[in-house]
Amino acid sequence: EAVAQQFGPARVGEAFGPTWETCWFKVELSIPPAWAGREVHFVWESDGEGMVWRDAQPVQGLTKEGEKTSYILTRSLKESEPHSLTLYVELACNGLFGAGQGSMIAPPDPGRRVTLSKAELVVFNRDVYELLMDLETLLDMAQLLGEENQRSFQALYTANQMVNVCDVTDPSTFPAARDLAAAIFSQRNGESQHTVHAMGHCHIDSAWLWPYEETIRKCARSWVTVVHLMEHNPELTFACSQAVGEPGLTPVPWQAQQFQWVRSCYPGLYARIQHFVAKGQFVPVGGTWVEMDGNLPSGESMVRQFLQGQRFFQEQFGRICSEFWLPDTFGYSAQLPQLMRGSGIQRFLTQKLSWNLVNSFPHHTFFWEGIDGSQVLTHFPPGDSYGMQGRVAEILKTVKNNKDKGRVNHSAFLFGFGDGGGGPTQKMLDRMKRMRDTDGLPRVQISTPDQLFSVLEKESSQLCTWVGELFLELHNGTYTTQAQIKKGNRECERILHDVEVLSSLAGAQDTAFQYPASQLQQLWRLLLLNQFHDVLPGSCIQLVVEDALQYYTEIRRAGAQLQEEAVQSLCRDLLQPQACSTHSTLVVNTLSWERTEVIASPGPDGAETLALVTVPSMGYALVQEPFVPPQPVAVRKQEDGSITMENGVIAVCLDTMGRLTSLQLLDSGRESVPDGCYANQFALFDDVPLYWDAWDVMDYHLETRKPVTTLLKPLEITLAGGLRGSVSFSLQVGKSSTLTQEIILDAMCPCLRFLTQVEWKEAHKFLKVEFPVQVRSTNATYEIQFGHLQRPTHWNTSWDWARFEVWAHKWLDLSEHGFGVALLNDCKYGASAHRNVLSLSL
């Protein structure tokens, strides 16, 4: 398609754009015959990300920020080789980290243009390059090994001798200089030296500072470069994580993500990748559909991440992953070890806890134990990075920083540009070749994840065990940022659950019903894609948010249709006009316990009709005669403007601003709200983090608390009682935001419901709602995936107060013996419980 276009002249110094545009260049080269026997490169430098195409195939990624600015045309020009050829360069008008206006994490500059700064045909002097690599390594050793180490002096004096021997105008002096360096590099280590397992790596965020669509090209640019390196460096290994699916709602078959993107768009490259997978050099790792957020997806979503990922790896590469690879997400649920073990995985690698702001995590290699006792062998690369460059300083840090020295003698070293893609370079490999087994430095071995973990398993007898969650003491704001994404995730998880329950029941009852397996897989994969660790947390640009919200809309639409089809099949007889009177209502319960609740349905005249119904577990009921409660809801307005509501189970009192002054459990007479306190109290905080704006909320925000007390519309009764009583009010929040809330009490119900609508127009503010309760406990309980977790309500230690803002799923609870209060939600994740105050971040 690109080749067929009309091309016009382009000059070095020209700018192209705007942001997210694509420009194609036709490059016609003619190599002078005088360069026979020389190594010839095509050099291209620009502010954008490029890719060289040759003979209709991608051959080299070009990214200045990733130190890839040349394509090797020939390593030694032969007379038989073509001296004239045509290349095409595909230029994306964005950098490795998007197009932030003023700073990397600022919103993209839509008018930004990229400049072509260099387009040249050059002779590459390999001898000079190798000499410089020798000197770089020796000088790093001299500087970094320290005066107490004789090897630093040996390196220094060798470098000095090389300078004396080498005449830069006389290439014939280069071999003698290189021999001096080789003498140092060939002096071997002792047997006890630490082994660093070096693996090529290229972390590519599926969406972050760029949209999903740009990630497809990032994968191709990065992986074609890796494959090209492998063809000339047979020892190179590359650990490649993430299997992810087609973005957008196209009818392309859904397979798996970043691999599938390349498979669909670059089949020639994908075939080369499969070749190196078979050779054991290109190593798929990870086991999940995407590198998802480690906290917020539900238990079932996490199961599907592993199920879809492992199934793809099995189908495409003939094996499942034995390592879970999640280097860059914002904390790790205590349920993950059990889910890993259930997915055939016993090994885990990450490094994100090195970002902790308060406490330094005490291990780099350890056993991690989940809430059911499941254990996985866990390794954090001690260099605290997944984007190493292969420098001496990084190799030394990997050993010095290792907190499990003495227990294990091996560790990982992940080298290659990451986040925005890029991957390893020839220079990184050449640096590490010089450190393969050089006295004074750790032994550097090009390795694979399996080789590393296999040796760690053999050395594991002295390892420590960490029980419970791996909580990241940073990025706590990601539990709340982008409220619509959080709401979309929770709603779509519920929708897919309901569709699967109803479709399974329909299939069990009616063999003619076709279970919608392929449609469900497509919808699940859309949802799983949006759980990527910069999308669901909200730490992405507006373009990505728009894509994510579109996917949620599609899941809601298609899910509602599938749900309707399942109910029509399941309850076909009941839905016939002659089977029921016009006043009957079919009510379905997709949860696993019997429920008695007040429901609202449209009546014959279109008005909402309430009914108290009982529906069995995972079943349905036809409601014709509404159940009459033993005690209806009573709603009364007091002289001071406050309102009381009571249903025989609980009694509440609300002041004119909608705050709870009393919440009583009637059979015990137990009061839940402490004297002089208000529950359902909205509070506004300043939100000015140190750097990562969308990611972080700092502990000092708690010092800026301002109760929301500006009343726009005082509390009034909206339903006077019977099956349901309700009241509503409106508040002004901050300078220009509004909050409207309806508080509902249903007959026979032990809980009070709050329907809250916020029109949010504040910047750098954080809205929460607080519930002080008359309960004393040193721990609060939070729902997590398929279980719950207890966290302290006090700040005794730095580990405690670092959890000033935590995550939970549908509930948090503060209980003492015989009594407790729980705070439930349908779309929030940020929460806290300090002393006796339960708080939900809105």
Disulfide bonds with the S-S distance in Angstrom:
none
